[in-house]
Each structure stands twice: as C-alpha cells, then as structure tokens.
C-alpha cells in the first residue's frame, strides 16, 4: 500500500492588496505546483488555528502584514509551539518574524546594515543627515514608515519606533534563499519604483554579503529574502531580512529560473515534513 502523502495547510490571504504586487498570483502558482507532491489546502490566516491540527505541517506564505491580525497570529504561534506543529518557515526566525529589533542588534554588532537606533537620544550614533526614516518595530510593507526632517525626529520617535538615516542609495537588491541555498537575485534599477524588478547577476562579493545574514539567522529550513541597498560608494547595506512570509516576485523571473525555484521549495518542504513526521 503506498505511503500517504504529506498534508499541508497553506496559509495565505488571497485578497490582500499590496502596492505594485499581486500576492494571490504567486500563491496560486506555488500551490498549483505543490499539489503534485502534497495533499494541500489553503486557508486565511484568521482560520489557521481552527484548522492546523489536521495537517502534517503549516506553510505560512503571502499572509499579509501580521499587524492586520496580530491577536490571531499570536494565537497561531502559541498553538503551534504548544502542540509542536511543524511550521514552515520555522518559528525560530530572529529577523522580521520577531519584529525589527534585530536591526538594532546587527548595528551594535557591526554588521553592514543601514545604521539603526531605537531612541531620539541616540541620534548622535547615526550619520548626521537632513532626513531620517522612522519605522515601527513591528512594521511591514512600509506600514507606518515616515521620512522626517532632522529637527522633527523626536516628535515621531518612541518606544515602538526605530530611527535610521535616510540613505540616497543607487538601487535596491533582494537575494532569495531556500534553506541555506541561494536561488536568485532581483533588483530595482529605479529607486523610486521598488517593485519594478529585474533579474540581477549577483557577484561573489554580493553573495558573501547576503549569506552573512542567512548564516546569522540560522533558520535551517524555509525561504528568506535579504533586502539590501547599494550605497553611493558601492557598498551594500542590509535594509531588511524577511523570514516570515517574504514575497518572492516570481513573475519577474524567466520561466526556467521560476521552475528551478519551485523545485527547490518542493524539495525543501519534502525534507522538512519528512523530518517532522519521522520518529527520532
């Protein structure tokens, strides 16, 4: 008798509206391919707690910013940890999955990140600039982000905010990893159009930069996106390490690269679920 196929609960908000992106198209594509290997059902993040116990693993994908359903997400995390439910990406992520506190930690540790402080009183630790970026510690998708003149930073700073110098970067680059393996890179040639992306040929130095943050996060399994900006001097600085539900911009990839990525995710999920359901 053939072995039963793994059962996956795929958490996504197909109706989420994002600027310049159609999240639903990406998840429709991924689930249509994953169905060849898994028994799979989709659900909204608000329904995950009620449904998750009937599956071998839960896959969190384009579920939208957690701020929109914080209580439901906290309940989902608590239930998964209590029951030992395998969640992909694993809930051990130290980056955006846990808020943006990590930008403070990485700044203090000397990593190449956009310099970040958590209080207006610490502005002297940042480069002196005319404008600063104030962003919520639990923000996502630019929600609550403000660009403010230097003289008004104190009015926007607070315990729930982070402060960064406004960087006039050349362009933004995103590096995409499955488990610890680099898959592809995309960049936005025009800084004013963040989501008009094109394939980017990453150099060895670029990949060394991106891999430092993947190694730091030590996630083991899952999909991560390392977002960076290219400073005028050519150096890369981390903007964000997305380890919860990174949008993948698969529509910007050539078909062969898109197929290769789906194959990598399928293999990663198979290993993850097999490790979760096999006896120790």
N, C-alpha and C positions, 0 to 999 in steps of 0.2 A: 504494500500500500504506500503511495507516495507521501512524503512528508508534507505536512500542512505549510502553506506559505505564510510568512510573517504578516501580521496585521498591523497596519499603520494608521494612526489618526493624524491627519494633516491639517494643522491649524492655520487658517488664513481668513482675511477679510476681503472677499472678492469685490466688495462695494467701496473699499477705501479709495478716496480721491487724493492723489498726490500730484504736485505741480510737475508737469513735464514728463510724467511716467504713468503707465497703466499696469499697476501691480497685478491685476487679475490675469492679464495675458500671460505673464510669466508663470504664475501658478497653474494655469490651465495647461501650458506646455509641459511643465515639470510633472504634474500628476498624470498626464496622458502617457508619458514615457514610463513613469514608475509603476503604473498599473500592470505592466508586463512582468513585473518581478515581485510585487507585493499585493496583498489584499488591502485596499486603501479606501478611506472615507475622508471627506473634507468636513470641517466644522468651523464656525465662527469662534473667535477667542472667548466670547461670553459663554459658549456652550462646552468648553473644553473640560471643566471639572466634572460636569454631569456625564460625560461620555468616555473619559480617558481610561477607566478601569477595564474596558473590554478589549484593549489593544496591547500588542507586544511593545510598542513604543509610540511616543508622540513626537511629531516633527513640527517645529514652530517655524513657519516661513513668513510670508508677507502679511503679518497680522496687524500692521499699523503701529503707530507710537503707543507705548504702554500707558502714557499719560491719559489716553482716552478711555481706559478701562483699568485703572490702577488697582482697585479693590479686587476685581476678578482675576487679574494677573497674580496678585499676591496670594490669593486663594489657590490658584493653579500651582504656583511654586510650592506652597505649603503642602498641598495634597500629594504632589509628585515626590517630594522629599520624604513625606511620611510613609507613603506606600512603596518607595523605591522604584517608581515608574521611570524607565529609561526615557530621557528627553534629548532630542537632537535639535539644536546644539545642547550639549550638557549644561546643567545649571551652575557649573563651577566657573563660568567665564568671569574674568576680572575687569573687563573693559566696559563697553556701553551697557552690557547686561546688568551691571551693578551700578549704573549711573556714571557720571563723568568725573568722579573723584580721582580716577586713575590718571587724569591729565596733570593733576597736582603732584601725584606720586612720581610720575615719569619725569616731570620738570625737576623735582627735587633730586632725582637720581641721575640727572644729567643726560637723559635720552634726547635725541633730536626731535623735539616736539615744539609746536607753537607754544612759547612760554606762557604759563598759566598760574594765576594766584587766586585765592579764594576770598580776599578782603581788599577793600579800597586802601586800607592802611599799608598794604604790601605793594602798592604800585611802584615803589622805588626799586623793586626787584625785577621789574619789566623794562624793556627798552622805552625810552621817552618818545611818544608819538602824539600826533594831533588827535587821533581817534582810537577808541578801544572797542572791543567786542565784549558784550555782557551776555552770557548764555546760562540757562538754567542747568543745574547739576543733573536733573533728571529729564532734560530736554531731548527731543528727537525731531528729525525732519525740519530743523530750523525753527521749531515752535518756541516762541518767547525770546528768540535771539534779537538783540538790539545792537546797533552800531551808534556809539555816543561820543560827543566831544570830550576831550580830556577833562575839562572843567566840570562835567556833569556825571562823571563815573560814580561818585559817592551816592547820587540820587537813585541809581539803578542797582548798585551792588547790595548784596545782603547774604545771609547765611545760605540761601538756596541758589546762589549765583556764582559763576566763575568769570574771571576777567582775563582777557588776552589783548595784546596789541593788535591793531588792525594791520594785516600784512598785505602789501601790494605784490601779490605773487604773480608769476608768469603764467602758470596754469595749474590745474589740479589733476592728480593721477590717482587711480584706485587700483589696487592689487588684490586679486581674488585667490583664496586658498581653499582647498578641500583637505581636511585633516592637516597635515603639515606640508602638503604638496602645492606648489604654485601652479595655477591654471592659466590665467591670462591677466592682462592689464588693459585698462581703458583710460583715456584722458580727455579733458575738456579744453580744446585749444583756446577758446574764448572764455576768460574768467567770468564774464557776465552771463554765460549760458552753461550753468553747472551740469545740466543733464543732456546736453548735446555732445555725446561721447563718440570717440573714435578709437579703434584698436591702437595700442601703444606697444612698441617693441622695447621691453624693459631691458636695461643693461645689467651686467653683473653687479655693479655698484647699487643700482636701484633695488635689485632683489635682496642684496645683503641688508639694505636699509629696512625693507619690508619684513624680512624674515626675523629681524631682531624683535619685532613686536609680537609676531606669531609665537616665537620661542618664549617670550616673556609671559604670554597668556597661558601657555601650556594646557591648551584645551583638550588635546588628544584626538577628538573626533569633531566633525562639523565643518561648517562653511564660515569663513571670516573674510571681511573686506578691510583692507588697510588703506585709509584715505590720507593722501599727502598733498602738500602744495610745494611747488618749485619756487624757491625764493629768488630774488633778482641775482644773487651771487651763484646760482646754480644748485645750491644745497636743497635737499628735501627735508621737510618738517612734517611730522605727523599732525593731522587735523583730527582724526577720529579712528578708533579701532572698533568696528562694528562686529559684535559676536553674538547678537541675539537673533535678529531677523534681517540680515543685510539684503537690500535689493541688489539684484545681480546684473541688470541691464543686458540680459541675454539677447535682446533684439538688436544690440549694437555689434554683435559678433558675426563673423562669417559662419555659414552653416556647419562646416567641418569642426570649427572650434566649439560651437554650441553643442554639437553632438558629443564631442570629447568631454566637455564639462558634465553633461548629463550622465555619461558613462562613469565618470569619476565619482559623482554623487551617488549613483546607484551602487557602485562597489563599496563606497564608504558606509552607506546605510546598511548594506548586507552584512558587513563586518561588525558594525555597531550592534545591530539587532541580534546577530548570532552570539556575540559576546555577552549580551544582556540576558538571553534566554537559556544559554548553555549552563549546566551545573559547573560550579567552581572545581 
